Amino acid sequence: MSRIQLPAVKSKCRPWNKGRLIGQKRLLLPKQVWAIRARLELAGSFRDLAPFNLAIDSKLRGCDLVRLTVTDLVSNDRVRERVSVIQSETNRPVQFEVSESTRDSLWNWVCSPEMLGCSFLFPSRFHDRPHVSTRQYGRLVRNWVSAIGLDPSGYGTHSMRRTKAASIYRKIGNLRAVQLLLGHTKVDSTVRYLGVELEDALSIAEKIDI
């Protein structure tokens, strides 16, 4: 029996990745970090400046950043210089430093009228949510990069996580140190996360003389 060849039917659904940059998101360059920070400072936007500065310093995943509480960062009327939190993805502790400029922006935010009675560091404006969601955080990141003329499709919450870690790696070439700062369980994950190539590894090796 001969088979009837039916015409191909094309899906009318729009491909989910059409027009999007798929793969690892770009990290921010130091000059871009300063450009965003300067715009937020000039606008006096403590609500945006505090999470932006903390996202760069902490190197936390978005899910962990949005869940931070005031008591995680503030003790005895001052913002801590070092903080330790439990990562939700690995259930392991990770520590991070809080720079002076970040401590200042966090303190200004915590002392603002909007934070009166709030336990979460970045409370949601929606009454049914105690803190901003990772999706809301993602929108903030897109707004920040768009404000300085960058294509928001190339950046995401992991751009914030990778930015300072990549700068540290470029400066000291110590993968183990960056692994600890990112809270990775395996150094292989750090290698992939930073996009370390053979050329990088050889450049580091050439500096070591035994």
N, C-alpha and C positions, 0 to 999 in steps of 0.2 A: 504494500500500500504506500503510495506516495504521500509525503508530508507537505502540508500547506505552509508556505513561508509567509508569516505575518510581517507587516511593516514594523520597523522598530519604533517604539514609543518613547519619546523624550520626556523626562521628568520636568514638570512645571515648577518644582520647588527650587528656590534659589539656593545654590551651594552655600553651606555655612561659612566657608572660608573665602568666598569671593571678595576680592578687594582688601583682604586682610594679610598682614605679614605673619606667616606661621613660623614657629620655631622660637629659639631663645630670644628674648627681648633685649634691646640695647641697654647698656648702662649709661649713666650720665657722666659727662666729662666734668672735671673740677670747675671750669668756667661756666658750665651750664648750671651746676649746683649753686654757684654764687649768684648767677643771674636770677634764678627762681627765688632764692633767699632774699635778694635785694628787693625784688618786686613785692614780696609778701611783707617785708619790713616797712617799705614805703607806704603800703596800703594799710598798715597797722592791723593786719589780719592774724591775730593770735590763734584763732581757731584753725587756720591752715599752717601757720609757721611752726607751731609746736609739733604736729604730727610729721611735717616734712623734715624738720631737723632730727627728730627722734628716729624716724625711719632710716635716715642716712647713718646715724650713729649706731643704732641698735643692730642693724643687719638682720632683723627678725622677719620671719614670714608674715604675710599680711594677717593671717588668722591669729597669730600670737600678738601682733602689734595692737589690733583693735580690742583685744581682751585685757589689755593692761589696766590696772586700777591705780588710783591716786596713791594708795599706800605702797604700791610696788616701787614707785619713784620718789615719793616724798616722805621724809621722816624728820621729826623735830624741826618743823618749819623750814626745811631746806630740801632741795632736790639732790638725791644721792649722786655721787661721782661714778659709782659702779653699781650695777644692778644684776641680779641673777633671777631668771625665770625658768619655769618648766615648759619645754616645747610641747605643744599639743600633738604634733605629728610623730615625734619619737619618744615622748614622755621622759626625756632626759633634760637635765639642767643645762643652761647656757648663760654665760655672763657677757655683759657688754659695758663699754665705757660711755659716759655722758659728758660731752664737752661743755665748756663754760657757756658758749653761745646757746647751746641746746638747753642747758639748765636755766638760763635767763628766760628763754622763750616759754619753757614749760612752767616756770614760776609765774610769769605774767598770765598765762592761760589759766592755771589753777586758781589764781586770785581774782579772776574775772567774774562778774555777776552771773554769767552763763553757767559757771561751774558750781554755783551754790547748791549744796546738798547732793552733789553727784559723786558716786563712788567709782565709776569708770572714768578713765582719763579722757576718753573721747566718746562722750555720750551721744546717742542718736537723737535727732530732732523728731523722730517718730516715737510716739508715746508707747507703742507696743514693743519697742526694742530698747534694751538697756544700753547698748553701745553701737557705734557705727558698724555696718556689715562690711565684709571684704569687698562686696560689690560697690558699696559707697566709697570705700577707700580707693578702689580702682578708678572710680570716676574722678576722685580728687587728683590722683596721679595724672590722669589725662588732662585735667584742667591746668595743672602745674606746668606740664611740658608744652601744652598748646600756648600758654601765655608768653613763652619765649620763642615762639615760632617753630617748634619741633612738631613732627608728624606724630600724633598721639597713637596711631596704630602700631608704631614701632616700639612703644614703651608700655610697661605694666608695673604691677606691684613688685615683681622680682627685679625690675630695674633698680628700685630703691635698695633692695637687699644686696644686690651685687656691687653697687657703685663703690662704696668704701672698701669692701673686701678686695676688689680688683685693684684699687689704688695701693692698698697695703701690700698685695702680692707683687705688684710692679716695683715697689720701693725696696722690699726686703727679700723677695724671692723665696719665702719660707711657706711652703704649702701646709705644713703641720700647724703653724700658727693660725693661718687662715681657716683651716679645718676646725680648729677649736672655736674660733670666733663665730663661725657659721653654725656650729653645733652639728656638723656632719659626723656620722658614725664611721664612715670609710673615707680615706683620702681620695679614692677613685671618684667619689661623688664630687669632691672639691675640684679635682682636675677637670671633670666634665663641666661643672658649673662655671668655672672661670674661663673655660675655653683654652686651657693650656695646650700649646702645640709643641712639637718636637724642637722647633727653633728656640722657644722660650727655655725649654729644659737644657738645651746645649749652651745657651747664653749664660745660664746660672752655673752650669758645670765648669765653664771656662774661667769663672771667677774663683773657683776653689782649687787651691794648690796644696797637695799633700806630699 
